[in-house]
Amino acid sequence: MALVVFLRGVNVGGHRRFRPSLLATQLERYDVVNIGAAGTFVVRNAGSRSAFEAALRSALPFDTHVMICDARDLLCAHAEHPYDARPPRAGVVRFVSVRSKASRLQPSLPVQLPHAGRWLVRVLAVEGQFVFGEYRRHMKTIGYLGQLDKLVGGPVTTRNWNTIATIVALLAQPNSAPTLRASTLRTSRSERAPRGSTDRA
């Protein structure tokens, strides 16, 4: 069973700093691939989910929110995404926020923040653990992204849509070459969340 792991608020502003690639190496028996620097991992041989999560938390050098989802759920959410085929407008970034579990609390959608005037964050859809939206590149955007926890009824961690696409591409190659094991797939600067955000890449 393949899993995808998202850590919240790591390697940002000097807090919860660690080397994700080293963690992937420590968990090599689970065939873990690190993606970027924000604490995003594809686990291709997780076995028992509870046993893997215990091993992960034991290997982490700090306590943080850990969001784990089944790979098949992420693949389905990616296939059914609410974005149209056109690329986003200049200055607009598509994102996915991941909850620790699906919730019955579903906001009336779409939601834009701020509620009046020019939006900076817009939530388009909620599907299981996944919250789909867009944000504008603006210094005030980070504060509005911070309101998503309350909006969806629990803590979330946010990744750029391009990072999700990187994960999906890796999941589509379950028998990829051994050189990917415990390695790092990098994301470009353009794929990262706003400077100072609680999550990147």
BELCORPE-V74473 format. One record per run of one state. SS is the DSSP state (hx for helix, st for strand, lp for the rest). FROM is the first residue (numbers start at 1). TO is the last residue. Records with the same first field share a line. If there is no record, write none. Layout:
SS: FROM-TO, FROM-TO
This chain:
lp: 1-2, 8-11, 13-14, 16-19, 27-27, 31-31, 36-39, 44-48, 60-65, 80-91, 100-110, 114-120, 128-129, 137-140, 146-147, 153-155, 172-177, 181-183, 186-188, 192-201
st: 3-7, 12-12, 15-15, 32-35, 40-43, 66-70, 92-99, 111-113, 121-127, 130-136, 156-160, 184-185
hx: 20-26, 28-30, 49-59, 71-79, 141-145, 148-152, 161-171, 178-180, 189-191
